[in-house]
């Protein structure tokens, strides 16, 4: 069974994601299909989809492809997208 992950992001982070051109197809569908709530948006997808999104956001940030105002939101988003590590 495929496990679905959910991540709550701010509206500013969502808007910054929407401005990234060339998102991986499954990451793009996850972003445009995100559900809006009063406190932000919820991204839902598989671990692989989140891996693609992390890679796309990382490229955008490290190559500074977005304006500085958007990069700020994408940098904070990167930490939200980091996979959770189980403690042993």
Secondary structure, 3 states (H helix, E strand, C coil): CCCCEEEEECHHHHHHHHCCCCCCHHHHHHHHCCEEECCEEEEEECHHHHHHHHHHHHHHHHCCCCCHHHHHHHHHHHHHHCCCCCCC
